[in-house]
């Protein structure tokens, strides 16, 4: 090996040769010599490889000359019967001294392929081409297609040589892959895997070339003496081929393991560099948002987006100068969420001719989903993408793993809940998750900054109008008409009957213009659906028959809670936070509850038994209605109700990783924390 390595004198040629195209042509020769042509895709690849080789005629002449020289050395060695002595190896390796180790091997394999392919081509044309027939006679080539029997020794040898050729191609592919590894990320000094791979490359090339020589010797020996009797007298070729098969496979397996380690180290270094680049990009002020968007989306494709309106691929330049809202989710994003976002997206242009913002969907998959991509996942992705009118990443695989890591680490993405990251026209993050603002105020929250969110909260009051805004325009009309509106929920149908009939009786006695709406629960189970059917059948009140309205009602309340928490608001320092938390505790119980309000004024609220008992005892506080008004009289009656019930639980889906100490909105005591597992289909 020391003597062989000494022949390696690399020159400028190795920097220019397209070894991958050369290998592709060699593989095509070896494959087509003994089998049918490949499919159109393979043929296209071969055509491209040939075109690339032909693009540099001078280099191609040098390569062709060296291949002929290598072939001559091999044939002289084989025909003379000389053993594999040092001088023979020196001559062969000196012929490829200027090439890198991967090119050396491919060049020798190319010489073998030319010899192998010529013989097979002449044999295949023997019966149809007079020139091939005459050449076959003068060279005394056998009719290789004549050995059709599987038991023929000639056929067995040809099959064994074909299998060994595949082994040679495999290790050649591996060695070429090693030299294609991205340079600069790892070196033999800082990577044990690369250092180990390098120690395997040179002996790997040496032994593979010796194996090619052995194949040539066996094949040419078969051409020289083709009789079955001679085959029986030849040195046991099975032992020789098994020996080479075993040796080359062992080297290839070892080398493949080290290359895989190298590739993983390079990927890790790339991810770290990409992550650091993203951190730096977002830390510094950019002239245009396209700098950031290219770093996020264009690592694998210069046109990574699909335009939802035209269904064509586009680059990130279409987003230049606009506020960009990155909708980040996995493939489990709910259809209700997409529909609500679509209503917000299509609802208004804020009075401008052109929308001042754009939405881009980034489907984020975990490692297992990315590596085990299935047809059903592709179908689901296609359905989701086609339902979105905005821009979408053309395919989840275009999102670099380093970008996914950044999204999870820096923006705290949790695949259980979609999020919307807002980038201003310069690419700066103005809101790390605007989805709560979107659910609460829709496009009114534009440009979705913390300042805008605080201003909106400062202008809000806890009214029926605010609670149902954007969900049911009929209720908003009732509010404008100054009617009393009662929202109620729960699962207990007996309580629902008692409450609705009692509330209607009180309204009649107090001469109130009252409308009632059943809003169910945040997790509408079958019981809620049965309740809706019963309420409609018995005409107990209005109700939302569309499950999306019920879903959105509770999602808005949860978003209000999250939005307040992001501003460090609690029930102790924010009256609205107390109201929001109370509503969510109502939903955490299976008991009934009710909220009653009039116009844009104050509202009253209570849990099931409390509100029902208070209304049942209406005669006890009926006299206060004329003096105080119905709403104030009801609030006072509820305040004086002797409650013996334990406070309700608070269930908040999508809680952040950081836990918060919470107090009960009813009694103010610290709430005990439990872990709840809930199935949405229960």
KOLBALUM-215618 format. One line per field, with one value per residue (C-alpha): x, y, z; residue number from 1; residue in three letters. Coordinates in steps of 0.05 Angstrom, whole numbers, m for minus. Layout:
c1: X ...
c2: Y ...
c3: Z ...
num: NUM ...
residu: Ala ...
END
This chain:
c1: 0 57 84 15 1 69 42 m12 10 m54 m57 m107 m148 m181 m211 m249 m272 m346 m337 m412 m429 m373 m397 m469 m446 m405 m464 m508 m459 m454 m530 m550 m498 m537 m608 m662 m658 m682 m741 m746 m721 m657 m648 m656 m602 m555 m569 m552 m488 m465 m481 m440 m381 m386 m386 m310 m281 m208 m220 m260 m201 m155 m203 m214 m138 m126 m183 m152 m84 m115 m152 m87 m52 m109 m114 m38 m38 m97 m73 m2 m27 21 4 m13 59 83 104 36 2 52 38 m36 m36 15 m34 m84 m33 m62 m133 m165 m177 m250 m234 m178 m229 m282 m230 m209 m282 m294 m239 m270 m339 m313 m284 m345 m394 m358 m359 m432 m452 m418 m449 m518 m513 m484 m548 m572 m510 m461 m404 m415 m417 m351 m317 m342 m312 m243 m242 m273 m325 m377 m452 m465 m540 m533 m524 m597 m598 m594 m551 m500 m431 m422 m489 m471 m405 m437 m489 m435 m393 m456 m469 m396 m399 m458 m415 m360 m409 m436 m368 m351 m415 m395 m326 m352 m403 m347 m312 m379 m387 m394 m324 m305 m352 m309 m236 m196 m168 m235 m275 m259 m308 m274 m205 m228 m261 m197 m158 m208 m210 m141 m142 m215 m194 m134 m174 m232 m185 m156 m227 m239 m176 m202 m269 m234 m190 m251 m291 m235 m218 m290 m284 m220 m246 m321 m333 m369 m311 m261 m304 m303 m227 m217 m194 m257 m282 m337 m285 m250 m314 m340 m273 m277 m351 m338 m276 m307 m373 m336 m296 m359 m399 m344 m336 m411 m418 m363 m391 m460 m427 m391 m456 m491 m435 m438 m514 m505 m454 m499 m558 m517 m491 m561 m588 m534 m546 m621 m607 m560 m609 m666 m620 m598 m639 m650 m665 m717 m756 m732 m665 m699 m749 m694 m656 m720 m748 m698 m645 m669 m710 m708 m783 m807 m877 m943 m989 m1058 m1095 m1057 m1031 m962 m893 m863 m803 m802 m794 m870 m870 m820 m842 m903 m921 m915 m954 m924 m979 m941 m974 m969 m1016 m1067 m1089 m1165 m1209 m1246 m1182 m1169 m1240 m1237 m1169 m1196 m1254 m1205 m1158 m1214 m1254 m1221 m1162 m1165 m1190 m1130 m1128 m1076 m1073 m1017 m1000 m994 m1001 m952 m967 m906 m923 m875 m864 m825 m767 m808 m861 m807 m771 m835 m874 m933 m984 m1038 m996 m985 m1060 m1075 m1023 m1051 m1121 m1100 m1057 m1112 m1161 m1116 m1122 m1055 m983 m960 m893 m893 m874 m858 m790 m767 m765 m694 m687 m646 m703 m752 m706 m704 m780 m786 m730 m738 m812 m834 m876 m917 m947 m1011 m1031 m1020 m986 m977 m910 m913 m854 m854 m832 m759 m766 m766 m811 m865 m907 m884 m956 m1012 m1063 m1097 m1105 m1134 m1185 m1206 m1206 m1193 m1160 m1175 m1113 m1067 m1007 m1010 m959 m957 m973 m1034 m1057 m1051 m1090 m1146 m1152 m1154 m1214 m1253 m1308 m1337 m1403 m1445 m1424 m1350 m1361 m1395 m1363 m1349 m1389 m1464 m1489 m1560 m1538 m1504 m1570 m1605 m1553 m1566 m1641 m1625 m1652 m1632 m1587 m1574 m1517 m1518 m1483 m1470 m1489 m1544 m1609 m1653 m1619 m1626 m1702 m1711 m1667 m1697 m1769 m1753 m1714 m1771 m1822 m1780 m1772 m1847 m1861 m1808 m1832 m1763 m1746 m1703 m1666 m1630 m1575 m1546 m1470 m1453 m1381 m1312 m1307 m1375 m1388 m1446 m1487 m1481 m1505 m1564 m1580 m1581 m1631 m1674 m1672 m1694 m1748 m1777 m1766 m1731 m1686 m1640 m1576 m1516 m1527 m1460 m1406 m1355 m1392 m1388 m1315 m1298 m1336 m1292 m1228 m1237 m1245 m1182 m1146 m1168 m1137 m1072 m1069 m1078 m1025 m975 m985 m976 m1048 m1082 m1150 m1120 m1098 m1146 m1223 m1229 m1182 m1227 m1287 m1250 m1225 m1295 m1324 m1269 m1283 m1356 m1333 m1289 m1351 m1406 m1458 m1498 m1482 m1509 m1488 m1541 m1531 m1567 m1541 m1470 m1480 m1461 m1472 m1489 m1461 m1466 m1460 m1520 m1553 m1537 m1569 m1628 m1643 m1637 m1686 m1733 m1736 m1751 m1808 m1758 m1722 m1776 m1790 m1718 m1727 m1768 m1719 m1652 m1667 m1668 m1593 m1571 m1625 m1601 m1528 m1546 m1589 m1532 m1482 m1526 m1535 m1506 m1461 m1438 m1410 m1337 m1304 m1300 m1238 m1202 m1185 m1140 m1119 m1052 m1021 m949 m891 m881 m934 m969 m996 m1070 m1123 m1197 m1239 m1296 m1262 m1192 m1156 m1096 m1119 m1090 m1056 m1074 m1056 m1116 m1117 m1178 m1199 m1234 m1277 m1300
c2: 0 48 37 45 109 135 134 185 252 293 346 397 346 318 386 387 317 302 235 226 232 184 133 140 123 63 36 43 2 m53 m55 m55 m106 m161 m133 m92 m16 23 69 139 173 131 146 220 215 180 232 288 252 243 315 338 296 322 394 392 357 367 336 280 264 259 214 170 165 144 94 62 60 28 m22 m41 m52 m96 m137 m146 m171 m218 m246 m257 m293 m254 m254 m189 m167 m99 m77 m91 m50 6 11 13 64 108 112 145 181 251 233 233 165 162 180 127 74 99 102 30 9 47 7 m57 m34 m19 m89 m122 m81 m93 m168 m170 m121 m164 m227 m197 m173 m239 m265 m199 m160 m188 m145 m171 m242 m234 m202 m258 m309 m275 m263 m331 m301 m349 m342 m318 m323 m398 m418 m414 m470 m448 m508 m490 m476 m419 m388 m396 m361 m305 m295 m296 m245 m201 m203 m187 m129 m101 m107 m68 m14 m9 5 53 91 94 120 172 194 205 253 289 305 380 406 452 428 372 352 289 330 344 283 212 187 225 203 130 136 164 104 59 96 79 5 4 30 m18 m80 m61 m52 m120 m147 m115 m150 m216 m205 m188 m250 m296 m264 m266 m336 m355 m323 m361 m430 m437 m511 m542 m591 m535 m501 m564 m565 m491 m470 m468 m398 m402 m398 m339 m299 m313 m290 m223 m214 m223 m178 m120 m123 m119 m58 m26 m38 m7 52 63 66 118 159 159 185 239 258 264 307 352 358 376 429 456 459 496 545 556 566 617 652 658 684 737 755 766 803 855 904 883 927 878 820 777 767 733 695 667 642 609 579 578 529 475 511 582 579 546 575 558 616 597 637 619 551 566 562 629 656 698 762 766 782 839 900 867 845 770 725 656 606 549 482 407 368 363 435 435 452 501 540 543 567 622 645 646 691 738 735 749 796 863 899 952 1002 994 971 918 874 902 833 762 695 637 567 529 456 433 358 319 275 211 243 270 204 162 205 164 172 186 242 270 267 303 356 367 375 425 465 468 495 554 618 645 623 555 519 476 414 402 372 441 465 453 414 472 520 473 472 548 552 505 534 609 615 557 522 465 421 413 485 527 594 657 693 763 794 867 891 888 817 835 793 841 786 716 689 732 677 697 769 742 699 757 817 790 838 896 876 892 902 851 883 881 956 945 887 930 987 940 912 983 998 935 924 857 856 806 843 831 758 738 788 756 693 708 773 757 767 832 856 838 879 939 930 935 866 823 766 702 655 588 521 454 381 367 367 367 431 461 449 477 537 558 552 589 644 654 658 710 750 749 772 826 845 835 830 767 722 658 620 552 552 480 464 475 401 387 313 272 295 367 347 310 371 416 369 368 444 453 400 428 500 517 571 589 548 544 485 496 462 513 570 532 516 588 615 576 585 661 656 614 663 720 684 671 742 770 722 747 816 788 802 762 761 804 862 857 855 828 771 752 750 708 659 651 634 581 551 544 503 460 433 390 432 486 560 625 695 749 820 878 919 942 945 903 828 777 707 645 570 525 514 585 619 571 579 654 657 607 654 714 736 749 804 822 888 911 907 971 1008 982 955 881 873 907 870 803 819 836 774 730 764 747 674 627 583 517 489 475 519 492 467 506 468 505 466 486 510 534 494 546 534 591 597 610 633 615 670 655 650 677 617 584 530 460 435 369 335 322 276 288 256 304 247 223
c3: 0 14 m57 m87 m48 m73 m144 m125 m155 m161 m215 m240 m278 m216 m201 m268 m284 m275 m240 m227 m300 m319 m267 m293 m363 m338 m298 m360 m401 m349 m339 m412 m432 m397 m387 m421 m425 m365 m360 m389 m325 m327 m401 m387 m334 m383 m436 m387 m366 m438 m454 m393 m414 m485 m461 m451 m513 m492 m423 m455 m501 m441 m404 m465 m477 m404 m407 m468 m433 m371 m415 m450 m384 m359 m423 m427 m355 m366 m433 m408 m346 m301 m228 m193 m182 m157 m227 m256 m201 m209 m284 m274 m217 m253 m311 m264 m219 m230 m212 m143 m112 m132 m204 m206 m189 m238 m294 m283 m278 m344 m378 m353 m377 m447 m453 m421 m462 m529 m520 m500 m555 m608 m579 m578 m651 m675 m707 m737 m757 m809 m783 m712 m739 m776 m716 m671 m718 m721 m645 m632 m586 m559 m568 m497 m506 m522 m449 m430 m379 m307 m293 m345 m315 m365 m344 m271 m281 m320 m266 m212 m250 m259 m184 m168 m216 m176 m113 m148 m170 m99 m68 m125 m110 m36 m51 m100 m47 3 m44 m55 19 30 43 99 154 181 173 192 250 282 258 278 225 169 193 194 126 96 122 86 19 m8 9 m14 m83 m86 m70 m115 m174 m158 m158 m227 m252 m225 m260 m325 m319 m307 m364 m415 m394 m408 m478 m493 m474 m475 m471 m411 m407 m400 m349 m307 m311 m292 m223 m178 m197 m144 m89 m122 m134 m63 m36 m74 m59 16 18 m22 17 83 61 33 97 140 94 88 164 170 112 145 208 168 134 201 229 168 175 249 231 175 223 275 223 195 265 281 215 230 300 271 216 265 313 262 222 150 90 64 91 33 67 126 83 38 99 125 62 3 26 m22 m74 m102 m113 m49 m47 m80 m95 m67 m120 m184 m159 m188 m156 m137 m100 m36 m77 m83 m8 m11 28 59 129 127 175 180 196 229 242 229 184 240 236 245 186 231 242 167 153 206 181 110 132 164 104 53 98 86 55 109 57 12 m60 m43 19 64 91 65 99 87 113 138 151 205 212 264 243 239 194 148 140 135 86 60 5 56 86 17 4 69 55 m15 12 65 16 m36 16 33 m10 15 1 24 26 m36 4 78 59 35 107 130 197 224 209 244 304 304 301 360 402 388 373 420 368 396 343 384 368 305 313 272 273 245 207 188 118 142 167 242 287 313 346 363 361 335 329 395 369 304 340 385 338 268 220 266 305 245 247 304 350 426 427 383 427 490 457 437 508 537 494 510 561 584 546 508 445 458 479 414 366 298 313 308 275 299 372 353 324 390 426 381 394 469 483 541 516 555 536 571 566 599 585 636 595 657 681 612 612 682 669 602 626 691 654 604 661 697 633 622 693 689 619 588 514 522 474 496 460 478 466 490 511 483 469 438 452 430 490 467 398 428 471 410 375 438 447 374 379 444 424 489 460 403 394 348 303 268 310 284 320 386 374 357 417 465 425 429 505 510 465 510 569 532 507 578 605 552 582 653 672 728 762 817 773 714 719 648 665 723 676 624 676 705 637 626 695 674 615 660 694 667 704 671 673 645 626 620 593 560 503 517 591 651 651 705 707 752 754 743 810 833 774 773 847 842 785 818 879 834 879 935 896 845 881 868 793 790 835 808 740 723 712 777 816 788 803 875 883 858 904 964 944 997 954 984 919 909 858 787 752 698 635 585 523 494 559 549 575 629 683 719 790 782 830 829 797 847 915 900 931 895 847 854 791 759 693 649 588 545 479 432 404 472
num: 1 2 3 4 5 6 7 8 9 10 11 12 13 14 15 16 17 18 19 20 21 22 23 24 25 26 27 28 29 30 31 32 33 34 35 36 37 38 39 40 41 42 43 44 45 46 47 48 49 50 51 52 53 54 55 56 57 58 59 60 61 62 63 64 65 66 67 68 69 70 71 72 73 74 75 76 77 78 79 80 81 82 83 84 85 86 87 88 89 90 91 92 93 94 95 96 97 98 99 100 101 102 103 104 105 106 107 108 109 110 111 112 113 114 115 116 117 118 119 120 121 122 123 124 125 126 127 128 129 130 131 132 133 134 135 136 137 138 139 140 141 142 143 144 145 146 147 148 149 150 151 152 153 154 155 156 157 158 159 160 161 162 163 164 165 166 167 168 169 170 171 172 173 174 175 176 177 178 179 180 181 182 183 184 185 186 187 188 189 190 191 192 193 194 195 196 197 198 199 200 201 202 203 204 205 206 207 208 209 210 211 212 213 214 215 216 217 218 219 220 221 222 223 224 225 226 227 228 229 230 231 232 233 234 235 236 237 238 239 240 241 242 243 244 245 246 247 248 249 250 251 252 253 254 255 256 257 258 259 260 261 262 263 264 265 266 267 268 269 270 271 272 273 274 275 276 277 278 279 280 281 282 283 284 285 286 287 288 289 290 291 292 293 294 295 296 297 298 299 300 301 302 303 304 305 306 307 308 309 310 311 312 313 314 315 316 317 318 319 320 321 322 323 324 325 326 327 328 329 330 331 332 333 334 335 336 337 338 339 340 341 342 343 344 345 346 347 348 349 350 351 352 353 354 355 356 357 358 359 360 361 362 363 364 365 366 367 368 369 370 371 372 373 374 375 376 377 378 379 380 381 382 383 384 385 386 387 388 389 390 391 392 393 394 395 396 397 398 399 400 401 402 403 404 405 406 407 408 409 410 411 412 413 414 415 416 417 418 419 420 421 422 423 424 425 426 427 428 429 430 431 432 433 434 435 436 437 438 439 440 441 442 443 444 445 446 447 448 449 450 451 452 453 454 455 456 457 458 459 460 461 462 463 464 465 466 467 468 469 470 471 472 473 474 475 476 477 478 479 480 481 482 483 484 485 486 487 488 489 490 491 492 493 494 495 496 497 498 499 500 501 502 503 504 505 506 507 508 509 510 511 512 513 514 515 516 517 518 519 520 521 522 523 524 525 526 527 528 529 530 531 532 533 534 535 536 537 538 539 540 541 542 543 544 545 546 547 548 549 550 551 552 553 554 555 556 557 558 559 560 561 562 563 564 565 566 567 568 569 570 571 572 573 574 575 576 577 578 579 580 581 582 583 584 585 586 587 588 589 590 591 592 593 594 595 596 597 598 599 600 601 602 603 604 605 606 607 608 609 610 611 612 613 614 615 616 617 618 619 620 621 622 623 624 625 626 627 628 629 630 631 632 633 634 635 636 637 638 639 640 641 642 643 644 645 646 647 648 649 650 651 652 653 654 655 656 657 658 659 660 661 662 663 664 665 666 667 668 669 670 671 672 673 674 675 676 677 678 679 680 681 682
residu: Unk Unk Unk Unk Unk Unk Unk Unk Unk Unk Unk Unk Unk Unk Unk Unk Unk Unk Unk Unk Unk Unk Unk Unk Unk Unk Unk Unk Unk Unk Unk Unk Unk Unk Unk Unk Unk Unk Unk Unk Unk Unk Unk Unk Unk Unk Unk Unk Unk Unk Unk Unk Unk Unk Unk Unk Unk Unk Unk Unk Unk Unk Unk Unk Unk Unk Unk Unk Unk Unk Unk Unk Unk Unk Unk Unk Unk Unk Unk Unk Unk Unk Unk Unk Unk Unk Unk Unk Unk Unk Unk Unk Unk Unk Unk Unk Unk Unk Unk Unk Unk Unk Unk Unk Unk Unk Unk Unk Unk Unk Unk Unk Unk Unk Unk Unk Unk Unk Unk Unk Unk Unk Unk Unk Unk Unk Unk Unk Unk Unk Unk Unk Unk Unk Unk Unk Unk Unk Unk Unk Unk Unk Unk Unk Unk Unk Unk Unk Unk Unk Unk Unk Unk Unk Unk Unk Unk Unk Unk Unk Unk Unk Unk Unk Unk Unk Unk Unk Unk Unk Unk Unk Unk Unk Unk Unk Unk Unk Unk Unk Unk Unk Unk Unk Unk Unk Unk Unk Unk Unk Unk Unk Unk Unk Unk Unk Unk Unk Unk Unk Unk Unk Unk Unk Unk Unk Unk Unk Unk Unk Unk Unk Unk Unk Unk Unk Unk Unk Unk Unk Unk Unk Unk Unk Unk Unk Unk Unk Unk Unk Unk Unk Unk Unk Unk Unk Unk Unk Unk Unk Unk Unk Unk Unk Unk Unk Unk Unk Unk Unk Unk Unk Unk Unk Unk Unk Unk Unk Unk Unk Unk Unk Unk Unk Unk Unk Unk Unk Unk Unk Unk Unk Unk Unk Unk Unk Unk Unk Unk Unk Unk Unk Unk Unk Unk Unk Unk Unk Unk Unk Unk Unk Unk Unk Unk Unk Unk Unk Unk Unk Unk Unk Unk Unk Unk Unk Unk Unk Unk Unk Unk Unk Unk Unk Unk Unk Unk Unk Unk Unk Unk Unk Unk Unk Unk Unk Unk Unk Unk Unk Unk Unk Unk Unk Unk Unk Unk Unk Unk Unk Unk Unk Unk Unk Unk Unk Unk Unk Unk Unk Unk Unk Unk Unk Unk Unk Unk Unk Unk Unk Unk Unk Unk Unk Unk Unk Unk Unk Unk Unk Unk Unk Unk Unk Unk Unk Unk Unk Unk Unk Unk Unk Unk Unk Unk Unk Unk Unk Unk Unk Unk Unk Unk Unk Unk Unk Unk Unk Unk Unk Unk Unk Unk Unk Unk Unk Unk Unk Unk Unk Unk Unk Unk Unk Unk Unk Unk Unk Unk Unk Unk Unk Unk Unk Unk Unk Unk Unk Unk Unk Unk Unk Unk Unk Unk Unk Unk Unk Unk Unk Unk Unk Unk Unk Unk Unk Unk Unk Unk Unk Unk Unk Unk Unk Unk Unk Unk Unk Unk Unk Unk Unk Unk Unk Unk Unk Unk Unk Unk Unk Unk Unk Unk Unk Unk Unk Unk Unk Unk Unk Unk Unk Unk Unk Unk Unk Unk Unk Unk Unk Unk Unk Unk Unk Unk Unk Unk Unk Unk Unk Unk Unk Unk Unk Unk Unk Unk Unk Unk Unk Unk Unk Unk Unk Unk Unk Unk Unk Unk Unk Unk Unk Unk Unk Unk Unk Unk Unk Unk Unk Unk Unk Unk Unk Unk Unk Unk Unk Unk Unk Unk Unk Unk Unk Unk Unk Unk Unk Unk Unk Unk Unk Unk Unk Unk Unk Unk Unk Unk Unk Unk Unk Unk Unk Unk Unk Unk Unk Unk Unk Unk Unk Unk Unk Unk Unk Unk Unk Unk Unk Unk Unk Unk Unk Unk Unk Unk Unk Unk Unk Unk Unk Unk Unk Unk Unk Unk Unk Unk Unk Unk Unk Unk Unk Unk Unk Unk Unk Unk Unk Unk Unk Unk Unk Unk Unk Unk Unk Unk Unk Unk Unk Unk Unk Unk Unk Unk Unk Unk Unk Unk Unk Unk Unk Unk Unk Unk Unk Unk Unk Unk Unk Unk Unk Unk Unk Unk Unk Unk Unk Unk Unk Unk Unk Unk Unk Unk Unk Unk Unk Unk Unk Unk Unk Unk Unk Unk Unk Unk Unk Unk Unk Unk Unk Unk Unk Unk Unk Unk Unk Unk Unk
END
